Amino acid sequence: MGLVDRIRNENRERVFKELLGKKYSELKNFDILYNTMEEFLLIDIKRLVIEGNINKAEDTLFSYIEKNKDINVMFIAGEFYTMLMDMSDEELKRNDFSREEINAGLEEIRKIFNAKILTL
């Protein structure tokens, strides 16, 4: 399973349905094998979220995506946005983020990875 725990809940399902569309139902599980750099990226993003640096975490994610559009990075983005969906509106506001920004980020990720999703 890798170094990083997997988040399994309704928000996670909702996020991945948004990202993958019809392809979501074709996936049997989400035991993705990340390479070492991807593991570190996910750990770093989770750390930043826990510390309340959501905007920096999102910037880190998109910066990595600019250099590497491997499909695994889309799954990392899904994990990131799932963490945010699990937060209350108050927590998001306290950390200078909003549900609208979550939805916009998901839409951007979906657009970036659309061609790769179609070939899953």
Secondary structure, DSSP 8 states (H G I E B T S, - for coil): --SS----SHHHHHHHHHHHGGGGGG---------HHHHHHHHHHHHHHHTT-HHHHHHHHHHHHHH---HHHHHHHHHHHHHHHTS-HHHHHHTT--HHHHHHHHHHHHHHHHHHHHT-
